[in-house]
Amino acid sequence: MTNDPLTLEIGDRSLYVDLGAEKILAAEKQGHKIAVEVKSILSISPVHDLEEALGQYIVYEDILELSEPERNIYLAVREEVYLDIFSEPLGQLLLRKKD
C-alpha cells in the first residue's frame, strides 16, 4: 500500500476517502498503480447501494484520469454481492460497459 487513504484533488476540492470499512486504498500491482474502492452492499436496496458505489467510482475514475492517468481504479465488493447482483442482467450490463 502506498497511500491509505488515497487523496484525490480537483480544483479547490480534496476528496479524502476514509469511511471506516469503505475507503480507497492505493497500491502497486506488478508495477501498475491501482486504486481500490471497497464497498459494502448491505441495505435493503442493493440497487441503491450499487448506484451510490458506481457514482463514487465514476467520480474517482474521472479525477484519476486527469491527475494520475497511469492509475487504474477497481470497485471491490464481497464475493456474495458479486455472485448476486452482478449475475443479474443489471450487473452484467455494468460489467460489460467497463470491459
ZILINGI-V43762 format. One record per backbone hydrogen bond with DSSP energy under -1.0 kcal/mol. NH is the residue of the N-H (numbers start at 1). CO is the residue of the C=O. Records with the same first field share a line. If there is no record, write none. Layout:
BEGIN
NH->CO / CO
END
This chain:
BEGIN
2->26
8->15
10->13
13->10
15->8
18->16
19->22
22->19
24->17
25->36
26->3
27->34
29->32
32->29
34->27
35->72
36->25
37->74
38->23
39->76
49->45
50->46
51->47
52->48
53->49
54->50
55->51
56->52
57->53
58->54
59->55
60->56
61->57
62->58
63->59
64->60
65->61
66->62
67->63
68->64
71->68
72->33
74->35
76->37
82->78
83->79
84->80
85->81
86->81
87->84
92->88
93->89
94->90
95->91
96->92
97->93
END
